[in-house]
Structure formats: structure tokens, C-alpha cells
Amino acid sequence: MVAGILTLVLAAGQHSRLELDGRETIDPASFQLIEHPNYPIWRGFIAPIEVLGSDSGLTVIVIIVVLFFAGGAFAVMDETGTFEEVVLSKAFIKII
């Protein structure tokens, strides 16, 4: 929702791209203001579905799954008291 509001509030612009040493880069001095895109409000609600269905959707799904498992691992370590043991242990203090 915040991204959708910022799309309407902030100025829209674009940079031109350059090919340097076989790599495409952005020319930092080429920023130009462009007309705001006129997106309908309903499009903001289906944006997550559009992102997951895009060409880069698999990458986004993998990132979500990794974050989900990392969060679960931290939750398990918190519930079992592992964090407290590591942080309060004298060996950890010696490392720091």
C-alpha cells in the first residue's frame, strides 16, 4: 500500500542506459522526469500476483521461502533458549 501511495506522490523519472565493457549500466547524469503512470486503483491489489507471475517470479518465491525458513529457525532457537545461552555464555563474551 505504501509503495502504491508513493507511486502517486513522488515524481516519476528514468535514467538512460549505457553499454560499458559489455555491461549495461545506468548513466547517473541522464535523469529525466516523465509523466506519472495512470494505474487504476484495483491494480495495486493484484500487484503481488502480477509479481509472482512475472519472469522473475521464481526468484521472488525463492527469496520468500528462504526468509520463511530463516524466520522459523530463529523462532525455534528463541523458544528453546539457544539465543540466551549463546549470548549469556562466557565463551561468547570472550569471542567479542
Buried (B, 14 or more C-beta within 10 A) or exposed (E): EEEBEEEEEEEEEEEEEEEEEEEEEEEEEEEEEEEEEEEEEEEBEEBEEEEEEEEEEEEEEEEEEEEEEEEEEEEEBEEEEEEEEEEEEEEEEEEE
